[in-house]
């Protein structure tokens, strides 16, 4: 993943995640907390995947 894509994802998550969390907790009913948990697990998975799975390797070392 290149630097520009990583920054766009980071800013998007930092700005959008709080609003989505509040919307799910207020309007999600009894499933709201489970949806918020899934949202945060998905965000963590995205970070881990971009670090390990989507990262570009360099043979300069």
C-alpha positions in Angstrom: 0.0 0.0 0.0 1.5 3.3 -0.9 1.7 6.3 1.4 -1.1 8.3 -0.3 -3.6 5.4 0.0 -2.6 4.8 3.7 -3.1 8.5 4.5 -6.5 8.6 2.8 -7.7 5.6 4.8 -6.3 6.9 8.0 -8.0 10.3 7.7 -11.2 8.7 6.5 -11.3 6.4 9.5 -10.3 9.2 11.9 -13.0 11.5 10.7 -15.8 9.0 9.8 -15.5 6.3 12.5 -16.8 8.5 15.4 -19.8 9.6 13.5 -20.6 6.0 12.3 -20.2 4.8 15.9 -22.6 7.3 17.3 -25.1 6.6 14.5 -25.0 2.9 15.2 -25.3 3.3 19.0 -28.3 5.7 18.7 -30.2 4.1 15.9 -29.0 0.5 15.9 -31.3 -0.7 18.7 -30.2 -3.8 20.5 -27.8 -4.7 17.6 -26.0 -1.4 17.9 -23.2 -2.4 20.3 -22.5 -5.6 18.2 -22.3 -3.5 15.0 -19.9 -1.1 16.7 -17.8 -4.0 17.8 -17.7 -5.3 14.3 -16.9 -1.9 12.9 -13.9 -1.6 15.2 -12.7 -5.2 14.5 -13.0 -4.3 10.8 -10.9 -1.2 11.3 -8.2 -3.1 13.2 -8.2 -5.8 10.5 -7.8 -3.2 7.8 -4.7 -1.8 9.6 -3.2 -5.3 10.1 -3.9 -6.3 6.5 -2.4 -3.2 5.1 0.7 -3.8 7.2 1.2 -7.5 6.4 -1.0 -8.6 3.5 -1.1 -5.5 1.4 2.4 -4.1 2.1 5.0 -3.8 -0.6 8.3 -5.5 0.1 11.6 -4.0 -0.8 14.9 -5.9 -1.4 17.1 -3.0 -0.7 18.4 -4.3 2.6 
